[in-house]
């Protein structure tokens, strides 16, 4: 798997700009409303602090000097203060409520884009990334984004507006005391920059390690039976401990810096508070700067309102750093190059109108390639299932060739079998037919058309594939079979199940075709899951079939039943068969023996047996084992 730790992180500025584009594209009007209430909330807080000076100097102090004080004015002033703070509380509630809507909307859009992008990626991407690491984008990384957008972003906006408003209010109240605050704020910013910069790299490594450990856990859960069968628990624990230790190391370093920042900022603010009280008292006693008791009380509140946002911004920076690390990973997925598909030839159904054939959306069973001409017109080439390889070389990784000079042809209606040892290149050949991978040299022709010129979705629609590893989805049996053709009727689904000889066991299920399957249908036997996979291919009714070890997981008795259904399924179709069980390929029109990525023998079963070569050795060895 690719080493994610070695990559250099993208600039934080670019990541922030990209995140803001989501905010301004879909939620611009709503965010303007949020900004309005943030400003209103901040101004209410500043106004409340300034009103403290008026309350003390104009109401409380005069009342202390009056023998028979009348509290009407004081009560009215307190009522005004309550109204001011009520506006602040109401505004605070509204903008936080609206930010929840905005953050969830942005996350929905990001998850949608991630999933759409994931569908466009090539098989190669998923071969080089664990499932757990990919899933981490949808869980851990998006959750850090949620916290940042819903909590950190509005708070920082609020804090910045509050800082500006409070700073102006402090200058108006006392320039001398404002100078003290400025000195302490500079100290806070300097420390924040140093600590925040040191923790950023560790937070990025923490997110990467989290994705790695999730991938390992997913593998262990998926392969738990294998772990137990081979008593691999201790080794699995050791490897998990290594990965967990690495995550712990990065998380510890990241949070050491994060956790020491807030206490430092809080205590610095406390020292500032005490110093302002002492200096303010001295200025008031000596009648310097026109400082009054009310001014000192108001300034102390303003200094709190100024230093607390600075402290909290520094605290929010930790969440922002984690979120930006997660955003970088998300955008890395989104920026992956999609699977290249420059094909222009499409697959259509034909119907006859008079003496000519025309394309139709109806399923007629008569397939053709719609080939664009240079003059803007189209011509139709009947899909016959003629597949030819000419001098094909292929490698998954550079300078590591898998296939060498593969030349073969499959005529319409032929059954072509590939046999050979594991790793000989059998499955790779079929992966090249449907363009899961593109070849490095040579060409593959499908009915005389280069497969690179055929649109991938149409190419794959013409190929029915039954894989050795079956995968069923959460849903009913009916829905799993219908996956091969989404518009198939119930009757078509049942007919396909009968064709694959799956109807009998489906009928015995608790709810028949409406039985819910979950967890990859773990309650069904491997053979039953394979039968459903074959039925899924049958309902698609493709012109060409690829059977990749399709009966390898089926017992001998079931194989006899399935083989009859497969024979009906393969009738009048070009079929590629990969099989270790050589008894299943005896009736093939041509058998190709592969070794180390080369075709070393080809011919019918009888021809290859008479040659007494590699196939003869494989077949007789298999026969003796059986």
N, C-alpha and C positions, 0 to 999 in steps of 0.2 A: 504494500500500500504506500502511496505517496507520503513523503515526510512533510507534514504540514508545519512543523516547527521551524523549518529552514526558510520558509517564505518570509519576505519583508512585509510588514503591515502597511496598508495604504495610509495616505495622509488623513488625519482625523478631520481636517477641513473639508475634504472631498466627501467623506462619509456623512458629515453633518449636513452639508449642502444637499446631498442626495435624499437624506431623511426629510429635510425641510420641504423638498419638492412634493412629497406625499401630503404634507400639511397644507401647502398652498394650492395644490391642484384640485383637491376634492372638498377640503374643509376650510377654504379661505374665509368665507363669510362667517362661519361659525367661530373660527379662531379670532376674527375681529371683535365679535361679541365677547369672547373670553378675555381679550386684551382690555376691552372697555371695563369689564367688571374687575379685572386685576388692578387697573389704574384706580378705579373707584375705591377698592378695598385698601390699597396702599395710601391713597390720599386721606381716607377716613382715619387710618391709624396715625398719620402725621398730624392731622387736624385735632385728633383727640389729645395728642401729646402737647401741642401748642395751646390748646384750651385749658390745660392744667395750669399754665402760667396765669391766665386770666382768672381761673377759679380761685387760685391761692391769693394772688396779689389784689384782685378786685373784690373778692367776696369773703374768703376765710380770714385773711389777716385783718381787714377792717372790723369784722365781727368780733375778733378777739379783743379789740380795743374799745368796744361799745358795751356800756353797763347793761343795757336791755336790748340784746341783739334781736333783729327780725330776720327770720330765715327764709322769707318768701323768695328773695332774689337768688339765694344759694340753691334752693330747691329747683327754681327755674333753670339755673345754670347746670345743675346736675341732670335735669331732664334733657337739656340740649346735648350734654355729653353722652347720655344714654342713646339718644337718637343717632349721634355721630357713629358710635361704636356698633349700633344695630345695623346701620348701612354697611359698615365694614364686614360684619358677620354674614349678612345676607349676600353680599357680593362674593365673599369667600366661598360660601356654600354653592352659589350658582356656577362660578367658574370651575370649581372642582368637579361639579356634576357634569358640566359640559365637556370637560377634558376626558372624562371616562368614555363618553360617546365618541369623541375624536380619536382617542388612543385605540379603542376596540375597532373602529372603522379602518384606521391605518393598518393595524395588525391583520385584519381580514384581507385587505388589499394586498399586503405583502405575502401572506400565506397563499392567496390565490395565484399571485405572480410566480411564487416559488414552485407551486405544484404544476402550473402550466409550463414553466421552464423545465421542470424535471421530466415532463412527458416528451420534451423535444430533445433531451440529451441522448447520446449514444449509449449502447450497452457497455462500451469501454469505460465510461465514467463510473458506472455502478460496479464494474469489475475492480476498480482501483479505490473505491471508497466503501467502508463498511456500512451496513444498513443502520447501525446504531448511530454512527457519525452523521449520516444524512438526517435521521430522525431528530438528532440534537438541534438541527436548524429550526425545526418546527416546535420544539419544546423549550429547551433552555435558552437558546438565542432570542427567540421571539418574546419569552417571558422577561428577559432583561430589558428588551425594547419597551415592553408594556410599562414596566416600572418607571423607565426614564420619561416616556411620553406623558404618562398619566400623572406622575409625581414631580420628577425633576424639572422638566421643561417649564410647567406653569410656575413652580416655585422660584426658579431662576429669573423668569420674567418679572414676577412679583417682587423679588428681592432687588433686582436692578432698579425698578421704578421706585421702590421704597428708599433705596440708598440715595438716588438722585433727589427725591423730594425731601428726605430727612437732611441731606447735606445743605440744601438751600435754607431749610428751617434753622439748622444749627448756626449757620453764618449770620442769619438775621438775629438770632438769640445772643450769641457770643462768639466773636472771632477768636478770642484767647483760648477758650475751651475747645473750639473746633480744631485748633492747631494740635492739641494733645491727641484728639481722635485720629487726625490724619497720620500722625507718627505711628500710632498703634496699628492702623489699617495697613500701612506700608509693610510693617513687620509681618502681619498676618498673610498678606499676599505673597511675600517672599518665601515664607515657610510653606505655604500651600503649593506654590509652584515647584519647590524642591521635592516635597513629599509626593505630590500628585504625579510628577514626572517619573519618579522612581517606581511608583506602583503601577503605572500604565502597562509597561511591558509584562509584568507578572500577571495582571488581569487578563491580558490577551492569551498568555500561555495557559492560564487557568481554564479559559473557555475551550482551547484546543485539547487540553488533557481531558476535560469533561466529555468532549465528543468521542475521544479515543476510548475512554473507559466505558461509555455507553455502548459503543460498538462491540467491545469485548463481552459485556454482559449479555447483549442481544445474541451473540454467537453461542455463549454458554447455555442460555435458556433454550435456544433452538436445538442445540446438540446435547441436551441433558442426558438422553438415553445412552448416547455414545460415551459420554463421560463416565456414566455409571458402569456400563458394560466392560469398559477397559480400565476401571479403577483409577481414573485420571483425576479424581477429586483433589488430591494433594498437589499435583502439578498445576491444576487450574487455579487453586488457591494461591500458589506461589506467584504465578503470573499476574493474578489480580492484585496481590499485595504490591508487586512492583509498580503496576499502573496506578494503584491507589496511593502509593507513596509519592509518586511523581505529582499526582493531582494535589495531594496534601502539601507538598513542598511549595508548589506555585501558589496555591490558595493561601498558605501561611504567610509567605513573603508579601503577597498582595495585601492581605488584611492586616499585617503588622503595621504597614504604612498607613492604611486606612483608619485603623483603630487609634493610633497615637495622634492623629490629626485633630479630631474633635475635642479631646480633653485639652490639648494645647490651646486651641482657639478659645475654648470656654474660659480657661483660667486667664488667658491674656485679656479677654473681655472683662473679667472680674477685676483684674488689676487696673485696667483703664477706668472702670466704674468708680473704684475707690479713689483713684487719683483725681478724677474730675470733681468728686465730692469735696476733696480736701482743697484743691486749687480754687474751685468755685466758692467755697466758704471763705477762703482767704480774700478773694477778690471782693466778695460782698461785704466783709467786715471793713475792708479798706476802701470801699466805695470806688472800685476800679471797674471801668467798662459798663457801669450802670447795671451791674448784676444784682438781682433781687432774689428773695427766697423762692418765689414762684418760678423765676427764670432757671434757678439751679434745679428745682424739681422737674421742670419741663425738659431741661437739657439732659438730665440723667435718663429720662425716658427716651429722649431722642437718641442718646448714645447707645442705649440698649437696642433701639430700633435700627440703628446703623450697624453695630458690631454683630448682632445676631444674624442678620441676613448674610453678612460676610462669612461668619462661621458656618452657617448652614449651606451656603454655596460650596464651601470647601468640602463639606460632608457629602453633598449631592454629586460632587465631582467623581467620587468613587463609583457611584451608581452609573454615572455617565460614561466613565471609562469602561466599565464592564459591558454596558449596553453598546458602546461603539465597537468593542471587540466582537460582540455577537453580531452587530450589523455588518462588520467587515466580512465575517464568515457567510452571512446570508447573501451579501452582494457578490461574494466570490462565487457562490452557486449560481446566482442570477447572471453573472458575467461569463459563465462557461459557454464555450462555442457550441451552438446547437448541432444536432445531427445534420450533416449536409444533405440536402435533397434538391437537386437541380433538375430532376426529371420532369419531362413534359408529356410523356406518353401515359395515358390513363386507361383504366379498365372499365368497360361498359358492357351492358347487356344488349343484344341485338334482337330485333324482330323483323319479320319479312313484311314488306309493303309492296305488293305487286311483284315485280321481278328483281327487286333490290332489297338490301338489308339496311336498316337505320338503327341508330342508338335509341335506347329506351331506359326508363328508370324501373320498369317492371322486371321481376326476376323470371327470365325466360329460360335460364339454363344454357343459353347460347352466348358464350363470352367472346369478346374481341378487344384488341388493343386499338385505342383511338390515337392515331399518330398524326401530329400536326405537320403540314407541308410548308414549304418556304413561301408559297403564295397566299398563306392564310387559311387554306382549306384543310380538310382532314381526310385521311383514308383509314379504313378499318382493316385490321389484320386479325384473322381468326385465331383465338387462343387454342392452340393444339397441344401445348405442353412439351414442345421441343426445346430441350435445354442442352447447351453445349459449352464446355470449357476449352479454351485454347491457350496453352502454355501459361497457366496461371501459377504465379508465385505469391506467397503471403507470409507476413510475419506480424505477430501481435506487438512485439517490441522491436525496436530498431536493431538490426544486425543479429536477430534471433529468428531465422527462417523456420516456418512450420510446414509449409507446403512447397514442393519443388516441381515445377514444370508439369502441372496437372492438365492433362488433355483427356476429355471424355465427352460422350454425348448420350443423351437419353431421348429416344424417339417417342412420339406421342403414344401413350398407352402402355409404354414399357415399364416394367418393374426392375429398377436398378438397385442392387444391394452393395453396401460397403462393409467389408469385414477387415479385421486386423486387430492387433493388440491395442490396449488402452494407450492413448497418446499418439496413435498413428496418424490422426488428422481427419477421421471420419466425420465427426460432428462439425469440425471447422468448415468442411466443404459445404455442408447444408447451411451453415451460418453465412456463407458467402452468397449462396443463391438468393436468400431473402435480404441481403445487404445489411445484416447486423454489423458487418465489417466490410470495408472496401479493400479490394485487392491492390497489390503493389505493382504487379506486372501481368500482362496478358489481357484477356477479355472473357466475359461470360455473356452468352447470347441466349435470349429467351424468345422463342419463335422468330429468330433472326434479328431481334432487337437487343442492343446492348443494355444490360440491366441498369447501367448508370443513367440511361435516358428514360427509364420508367419511374414514375412517381412512387416513392417508397410505400405509401399507404396502399396504393393500388397493386403494387408488386406483392405485398404481403397478404392482401386480400385474395390473391389468386393462389396462395399457398396454404394448405391446411397442415398444421404441425401438431404431432403428438409427441411430447417430450418424455424422457425417462423420469424426470422429477416432476411429478404432477403438482399443480397448485390450484386449490379450490378457494373460493372467496366466501366471506360471511354472507349468508343468504340461503334461499331455498335451493333444493336440487334443481327445480325448474329454472331458476335464475342462473345457476352455474352452467347448465347446458346451453341456455339461451345466450350466454356470453359470446358464443361463436357467431351468433346472428341475432342482433338485438331486436329485430322486428319479426322474429320467428313466432308463429302461432303455437298454441299449446299442442295442437295435433302434430306439427312439424317436430317439436321437441320430443314428443313421445315416439314418433316414428324413428328419429335419430337414436333414441335410447334402445329401441328394439333392434335397430341395425347393429348396434354395438353390443347386443345381448346384455344390456344393463337394465332392461325393463323389469325383469323378474325380481331382482333384488331390490329395486326401487319400490316396487309394489308392496314389498314386505316391510318397508320402513314405516314408522308410526303414523306419519301423515303423507306417505307416498311421495309424490313429486313436490309437495308443499312442506316437506320436512326441512327444518332449519339446520344448516351446517355452520359450524363455527370452529375457530382454531385450526383452520386448514383441514376440516373434516376428520379430526383425529379419531373419532369413534368408528369411522369406516375402515375397513381393511385396505391395505395398499392396492390390492387387486381391484377392489370396488372403486377406489379413487381413480385408478387408471381407466376403468370402464367409463366413468363419467367424463374423463378427459377425451377419450375416443369419441364419445357421443357428442361432445362439444365440437369436435372437428367435423363430425358427420353432419351436424345441423348447418354448418357453414357452407357445405356442398361446394368445396373448392375444386378447381380443375386439376390441381397438382397436390399431391400429398407427400409429406415428409414424416416418416415414422422413425423417431430416434429412440431405439431400445424400447419400443412401445409395449412390448410384452415381457420385459425383463422382470417386472415385479408381480407377474401373474403365475399362479401355480399351473402345472401341466394340464390338469383337468379343465381349469378356467380358460387356459390358452386355446384349447380345442374349440370351445364355444366362441371365444373372441376372434379366433382366426377366421371362422366362417363369416362373422360380421365384417371383419376387416377385408376379406376377399370381396364381399359385396360393395364395401366402401371404396375399394381400390379399382373396381371395374371401370374400364374405359378412361382411366386417369393415368397420368404419368406419376410414378411412385418412386420415391427414394427411401430405401430401408437401411437402417443401421442396426446391426444385431450381433451380439456375442453368441446367442443361441443359434447355431448355424442351421438347425433343423427348420427354422422359420424362413430361410432364404433359398431353400433348395429349388423352389419353383420360379425363381427370379429369371428374367430374360437375360440379364447380364450381371455377373458378380465381379466386383473389383476388390482386389486385395491390396491393402495399403500397409506400408512399413516405413517408418521414419519420414512421413510426409510425401512419399512417392508411391505411385501405382506400380506394383511389381508384377501383378497377374490380372488378367481379365478374361471372362468367358462365361459359359453356362456352367452349371454344377457338374454335369457329366464331363465337359471339356476340362475343367480344372482338376477333377479327380483323375482323369486319364493322364494329365501332365505330371501328377505325383510331386507337385511342388509345395509351396507354402500352404496353400488352401487345403491340399490333401492332408498335410500334417495337422493343421488346425481342426479339420473336420473329423479325422480319425481319432484324434485325441479327445475331442468333444464327445464323439460317439461312445468311446470307451468309458468316459466319465459318466455318461448318461446310463 
